[in-house]
């Protein structure tokens, strides 16, 4: 939504458009938007969840990628400063307190552009980090038994430019 801040949605769309997935698990792509608490019933309906998002990390470089399990969130990670009405970290903690949280893997990228004006332009650092995030997401899905086949080669910035249309 605000430049780099939308990287999670753009990566989700990139995976959905550029790859075909097969396996014994059903794979759904969900644009969680910014209303994190609304996602609780969606999150709890799955056996496993992969969240792609931007993260704030003290003293980190723009474009750095962090991959971790929710039950092992590094203390330096926050979602502070994003457009989420309630931060995703708080939503996951609330869902965990309710006793209904499936295993959650998180891949987060440190953004450069967080502002007040809607923009879809991604910084070069975040686009570079997105390559690693894409690989980590694919590796994680493969580790769950998914077979991955590349079916297209759409550019991340092109996808971001049209994300508002929904894919």
Steps between C-alpha positions, in 0.01 A plus 500: 500500500772745598783397271714229656240446772292298253775246432309215666205532261731543202701188591181304553379602154840421349489145638141453385567627146847357432468150648273197497483294818400137539496274800285334759439834670263769376679829446305826519631851443331759720550875480466585867475872436555719804224377729705243688239394759249423226744228396463299821223268368694458176828423678334247731341315207839380372743229614799723420542866410774687314491876549681731260525855634729789568658520844673765703836400642716725712828591323417289192570592140216559256435181305629262767295182520404319820353151505378349826229296667246694701585297810857628466463870405832681543464781755623754245198438271189717504236598251505858630431770246299293253152580373342217698219619723625258764847361450533144371720403793224601743243309295709183509554537875125542554427195285758303696334606828171369365676164457427471130821607325645256246876494436592833336810575291572868439714651227545873548690768312615831645334776293631839395180677404230538761301815462153641469456504123397192309789384285591172337864574414740265678850603602790322330611361839161341566483357148842341560387364839184366337711258296619337822150512651360327189762224531433457872123476439548240226745301713251501788215380278723229355592390855128446559484262203380742232629456146581834339507575130582839349227600253573869437766761564306812593705780647438595864469872423251430220296292742520775763385760249175310450448344846205731567306303236528177697633180348 
